[in-house]
């Protein structure tokens, strides 16, 4: 089974939920941190990394001896990553390239070869019974979805796999949520939390995946998040009240299931309820 | 004219609440919400929308079944696996690269332009606001960010305003790069947690990579004074100016629930005092940048 933890708004507690759920379960569980722009789960899990892989994406390189500046590559490229300047030169902007392979395919002179651009790295490690994988986008790299797809390729069907997704509702989030069995949304009961939750529920509905809700800092705001969840038929599976001890434990990188009483049981109940909904 | 972008790396450190507070204090400015993926500034600024425009960005392949002979070339060519065996294009998977469109021997694939969001010019009680809404699951957030920034610039020029205050998105990827490229300065809002510090360090690297001057401030600094100290040391090492420290204050949340800035909700809060000081420092820095340009 594979579930993703998402939120719309950033900073609502995705990583708290993902890491504590993984630690509460403790064995036969995988945690894949797909927030490759700002991966944080490792700061809480402290895995021993045993493997680091550099991930690249193909980009074109032009053999200027063969190129006759016909301009077909410029014409097919939708992303302005290869530009032919009127009969004088061909320029490549590798950071804009989406790796569609169109230019190489269309070139009548076979003048385009594949080279690569580094997207970032993937690290894999363990902590006790938890298998941990995350991606780290190279600083300066704009495109996170291809790296997210690579992180997800580590998911193993025989395990319970938890994906920590990035905030928002655009392409990196969709890449993290699609083809999962369940989406656990995490929000806070504030106007910002509610507004972004609505967007996240919209994305979940579009993907047609069952979902549930965790309300973090559940006593700081108003009731509008609960009203919305009820109206949309999204079950509230866990509420975590605001507690300065939790905020301080989080700030240090401590796990609340290990440091505060009662939370391990709460997260295991959450786990059981997710399994019930999915099966 | 100067453009200041508020970013954080990590989400939820208080970018938008701080931005709203600055909107209340700053004068002669245009506001801009560049977090087009999960825009929240309008929830506090209550904009009165004056202009609404469609945002078109990118294309999606659509197979015309009448012309398609099911040769399968498009399926082989598609690097995204977006075309099913029954020759349906999954619009979520389609990258809009147009390779299938170009090579289809029957010219059976249309390539319509997507309307993937809207952008607006509005009036608020703090002055003009340029903002946008990217459709759910849409791409091209970077292009929409560039568009709202350009429109904010045009508006500032038209109205003779000398400051653009921009609320940026979280992360370090495409929309953040589009938000900070060519800006005069970024203010990074961090918090003293292992994750807040980690993400701040990456976004500092990003600002350096694009050669945008960066300033720092620490929200909820008293939640973990050890890590606040580590952030301070990091700033010193990198030659980064930390402009101020905002105490943990639930007035922020209370104000947000009322749709108000922290100053409107409570003019004397401890967090509010700290924000005023940060704004004074930022203004001086922007004046220095004006003087040197």
Interface residues (C-beta under 8 A of the other chain):
Chain A: X8 X9 X10 X11 X12 X15 X35 X37 X38 X40 X43 X44 X76 X78 X79 X98 X99 X100 X101 X102 X105 X106 X137 X139 X140 X141 X142 X143 X144 X166 X167 X168 X169 X170 X171 X172 X174 X178 X190 X191 X192 X195 X196 X199 X202 X203 X206 X207 X220 X221 X222 X244 X247 X248 X250 X251 X252 X253
Chain B: X9 X10 X11 X12 X13 X16 X37 X38 X40 X43 X58 X59 X77 X79 X92 X95 X96 X97 X98 X99 X102 X103 X134 X136 X137 X138 X139 X141 X142 X169 X170 X171 X172 X173 X174 X175 X176 X177 X191 X192 X193 X194 X195 X196 X198 X199 X202 X205 X206 X209 X210 X223 X224 X227 X248 X250 X253 X256 X257 X259
